[in-house]
Amino acid sequence: MSRFTGTVLITGATAGIGAACARAFAAEGARLLLAARRTDRLEELAAELREAHGTESHLVALDVRDAGVVSLVLEHLPPEWSAIDVLVNNAGLARGLATIQEGEFRDWEEMIDTNVKGVLYVTRAVLPGMVKRKRGHVINIGSIVGSEVAPKAAVYSATKSALETLTTGLRLDLFGTPVRVTLVHPGLVETEFSVVRFRGDEERAAQVYAGYKPLDPEDIADAVLYAATRPAHVNIDRMVVKPTAQARVGMIAKTE
């Protein structure tokens, strides 16, 4: 028996945690609004989920950094897709690994525009409908660096700290409504994250996950699904999920 049969919007759905969330919700019978920039990958994922679970998907080509496009697309969805039950704000990235005195403006702007502004733009477009319908759940994907600043990653850490503050503020703004809000902070998860951070340098990215067992994207998807499938009177405010080998940022027990 399915635990969840509503409509779920997932940003950054084409890889990593976003794709894992899509698979997890599809397995439970959800209808999926899959949003990302890479439409070819969206089509591949939708076909996979349709074959595996009979999942009904609606694909949205979306760059969350573009406020005008976000508003236009999400506020004018087909009527049968407009009632979103769960929003998973997953789209996010890190760029580079540098001190502030050596950092690149373009890297900072991309992280701030995606990790902070993008979440705001998407949430602003979706949330009024949730409040009006008196149901809904916003789940933001953060990072443990939101609480523990990572060396040579001050700006990325700041974006995730901002997301933590925004999530708390959203919970306050929704006080008195039945709309739920959850923040999931992952530790080290093996995805395309480090490849993106190092602009395609796969060898350097692989070193991030060498010598220990990192989290899989499915581990975070499991946490997201858990939060989304609690009874209506239960709100999971904040979850921190780390590999057993990771005690904190930069403190990882490696066997090699």
Secondary structure, 3 states (H helix, E strand, C coil): CCCCCCEEEEECCCCHHHHHHHHHHHHCCCEEEEEECCHHHHHHHHHHHHHHHCCCEEEEECCCCCHHHHHHHHCCCCHHHCCCCEEEECCCCCCCCCCHHHCCHHHHHHHHHHHHHHHHHHHHHHHHHHHHHCCCEEEEECCHHHCCCCCCCHHHHHHHHHHHHHHHHHHHHCCCCCCEEEEEEECCECCCHHHHHCCCCHHHHHHHCCCCCCECHHHHHHHHHHHHCCCCCCCCCEEEECCCCEEECCEECCCC
